[in-house]
């Protein structure tokens, strides 16, 4: 069976994380599961890049962490989007849409 | 900016707490992964083995998280300072030579700067030097500096409203002598008194 996974292009992980926590605060595990589910298993987030990205985003003030209790009653670190993070998400999403549309246009050139 | 600084400082000074949290965070992820494998039908030992494989090097992930938190620059600085102090104590002669060399270098630079800044700047004795202008008749063709004639200067001086005070100068050559020596020629500038 061919591996359906595609590695994330540089810089898109931050965008996906921001989008995922924009709906509701999530812990790292839920973020990686959510991205994988919503992308129909195409995108797989490795822990090795997920956690450094979370800490980087937190440092930039785009997400904020707090400890909470998970669905199965374990202590987990939840990340929530900040106001600055929402702005960043809007800007990045706009850039990404423009970029992917432009690339698609070039690739579909007859 | 402030968030960034606070975040870094917390990472640096509350290091044990931050490291403990990171540990707990990663362990939580690992346990969830194990549970997921168990739910999919693996026995626990196999699930743990798979989860370890999936997770990769925990230490490496931690190291990258530390780097992402930005503790590196501060930590490296402190470590470098510590190293410098240890080396001074170990090799005071070399330290002394280095400090002397740097001191002399800085001293020489400061001395040169002081001399040149004094030599190249002088006080023209004007209250508002930024409001002083030099104006002369323009010549569109030759674009060289021309002189005003005496009557034009007189009329400018009596009729101007744009300038507070107008004075004129001209270059000339004068002979200077006293009884003790032969006369000497000097080029000099003659100025009118400034009057509005």
Interface residues (C-beta under 8 A of the other chain):
Chain A: X27 X28 X29 X32 X46 X47 X48 X51 X52 X53 X55 X56 X58 X59 X60 X61 X67 X70 X72 X74 X75 X76 X77
Chain B: X3 X4 X7 X8 X21 X22 X24 X25 X26 X28 X29 X31 X32 X33 X35 X54 X55 X56 X57 X60 X61 X64 X65 X67 X68 X69 X70
